[in-house]
């Protein structure tokens, strides 16, 4: 995927759901994975010509597992003229036996704290189109509900709004962007990475797609057209 195609995906999401207003200061959570680095690239470029004027801050949450090198990420941020901060935590010591939901809550809490400390009013998560569909499938399988996370979410406990500018970008295109632009991927140090229910659903969708190619795109269309709260 070329940069211009990435811009088109992200700009459509920003416009469709009015994610950005003039004067926004947006914190981007940088995990070191392909999605967050792709989002960084997109918003760093779009701020130069998007009609609404905004600024961005890149924030990495160090979980405390060790061997997490952010030097390449820091260089990319410097190249893109983006402020970069690392929030050190001891989350690794608090999470035992792969308690992924607890880890996720602690990471989100640390990210919110760091975003507020850096005077941000919005935070950007790098959930892509595949994440939207996988979340819907997980809700169907494990909860018996047809839903997914919203493109825009306002936190009730603080003055922060979550935006998800990558919701129209398929993961296959993001992988292509990562390869084309040689993004400095840093492996997740968590020993329980890739062992979640989401991993199972991801593999299930791959199997379904072999029998019905394009199924994820059609599922995304179903989510958008279903009149779900936050999507209409």
N, C-alpha and C positions, 0 to 999 in steps of 0.2 A: 504493500500500500504506500502510495506517495503522500507527501505532506498535505497537498491540496485536498486529497480525498479525506484525510483525517480531519482537516478543517471543516469540510462540508458536513461530516457526521456530527461533529461537536457543535457547530453553529446551528444546525437544525434543532438539536436538543435544547440549546440555550434559548433559541427563539420560540420554539413550541411551548416551552414551560416557563418562560420568562425567568430564567435562572439568575441573571446578572442585571444589576442596576448600577447607575453612575455612582462612583465613589466606593464600590465594594472593595474590601480587602479580603482575599480568599486564601485560606490555608489548604494546601494540597498535601494529603498524607502520602509520603513516599516510602513504600515498603522495600523498594529495590527490585520489585517485579516488573514485568513488561507493561502491565496495565497502568500502574501509577506513573512510570516514566513516560509512557505514551501521552497520558493526560498532561503531564508537566510540559512536554513539547507543544501540545496543542494550545494550552492556555497561554504559555509564554509567547507563542506566535500571534494568537488572536488578539491579545491585549493591545497590539500595535495598530490594529485597524477595525476592531469591533466598535460599533456605534456607541455602546456604553463603555465608559472609561473605568477600568478597574486595575487593581494590582494583585500580585500573588506572592505567597510565601510558601516555601517547601519545608515540610516538617517530617522528620523521621523519628519514630518511636523505637528506641533501643530496648529490647525486651530483657537484656541482661544475660543472654546465653553465651556471649563471647564469640570471637572469630567473625564479627560482623563488620566488614570494612566498608566505610562510607566514602572513602577518598575519591573514587570514580564518580559517585553520585554528586559529591561536592563540586568536582570539576565541571560536570555537566551543568549544574546550576550556575556556576560562574560563567560558563560559556553562553548560557541563555540569559544572563543578567537577572537571576532570581535569587532572592535572599534564601539562605538555607540554615536550618537549625536542627540539632539533634537533642531529643528529650530522653535522657537516660532514666531507666526505671529498673525495678527488681521484680518485674512480673514473672520471670522464669522461676523465681523462688516461691512464688505464691501459687503456681499452677502445678498440680500433681496429676500423673497418670492420664495425660491427654485431655484435660478438662477444657475443651476448645471454647465452649460458650462462656466460661468464666474468663478465659484469656481474652476473648473478643470484647467483653464488657470492660475489662481493665485497660485494654489498648484504646478503646473509644474514649474512656474517661481521661486517659493521659493525653490523647490527641486534643480533646476539647479544652483541657487545661492549658496546653501549649498554644493552641489557637487563640484563646482569650488573652494569654500573656503577651502575645504578639499583636494584639489589637485588631484581630480579624473579626469580621461579622458573619462570614460564611466559611464553610469547609466543603471541600470537594472530594468525594469518594470516586474511585476509578472503576466502579462496576460497569461492565460491558453488557452488550446485548445477550450474550450467553448466560451471564449471571442473572439477568432478569428472568429468563426462561427457566433456568435451573431452580431459582427461588420459588417460582410458581409451581414447578413440579414437586418440589419438596413439601410445599404447603398442601398440595393435593394428596400426596402419598402419606405423609406423616400427621397431617392435621385435618384432612377432609375439607379444605377450603380452597377456593379459587382466588388467589391474590398474589401480589409480589410487593417488593418495596417500592416506594414512590420516587418519582424523579426529583421532587423537592420535598424536604421535610423540615419543619420548624421544631427545634428542641423546646420542650416546655420548661426545662429547669435553667435555661440560660439564654442569652441573647445571641444565639447562633442558628443559622439555617444550613441544612445539608443540601448540596446539589450534586447531581450525578451526570456530568456532561458526556460520558461515553456510552450512554444507554443504547445508542443506535449503531455502535461499532461492533461488528462480529469479531469474535476472538481470532478467527483465521486471518482477518485483515490486520489485527493488532500484532499477531506473530510475524506477518509479512513486514509490517512497519519496523518492528524490533530488529529483524534481520537486515533490512535495507539501510537503516540508520545506525546499526551497530550499537544499540542501547547498552549501557553498562549494568547489566543484570547482576544483582547480588542475591545469592541463594538464601532462602529462608532458613535461619538456623534452628528453627523449632524441630525437635525430634519427632513430633507427631504430625508434621505436615503431610498432606496427601492421604490421611487415614480417616476422613470424615464422611458423614452421610452425603455431603455435597459431592464428594468424589464418586460415590456409588451412582448418584443421579446423573452426573456428568457422563459416566460410562454407559449408563442406560440410554441416554439421549443419543450417544454415538451409535449405539446398536439400532435404535429406532430410525435414525437418519439413513442407515444403510438400506433399510426397506422402504423408506419414504423420504428421499432426498429433499432438502429444503424445509424440513419440518420445524426447525427452530425459528426460521423467519416467519412461518405461518403462525406459530405459537405467539410470537411477538405481536403480530397483527391482531390476534385474538385478544391479547391483553389490552392493547390500545383501544379496540373497538367494543370491549365488554362493558364500558361505562363504570369501570372500577374507580373508587374514590382515589383522587390524586393523579389519575391518568386521563381523565376526560377533559 
